Amino acid sequence: MPDRTPLDRIEKALPDLSPGEKANLLQKVARELAGALPGIDVDADVCGGEACIARTRMPVWLLVRARQLGASEATLLQAYPMLRAEDLVNAWAYAQLHATEIEQLINAHEAA
């Protein structure tokens, strides 16, 4: 059976890598993940590549804007039952690390 995903291919090749090659791979993965947060997905095929809560299509910028307009976390969790409190924590952390991006998205969506 052929390898179905890039992860399948990496897992298959991993035993053949030297310790130095494994360390190099780990460094590359760490650089790719810099600024990434658990529970936040950024995928060009989902919501136009805007940061979203994992498992949903809920954009982080939308939650941030709702919060700016006075929505409490309890209100957001009630309005969006697919969200968990942990999702909001992840959204706020992402927004803090990517404040310029989030503000640009808010402005762009409000201007549309």
Secondary structure, DSSP 4 states (H G I P E B T S, - for coil): ----SHHHHHHHHGGGS-HHHHHHHHHHHHHHHTT--TTEE--TTSGGG--EETTS--BHHHHHHHHHTT--HHHHHHH-TT--HHHHHHHHHHHHHTHHHHHHHHHHHHH-
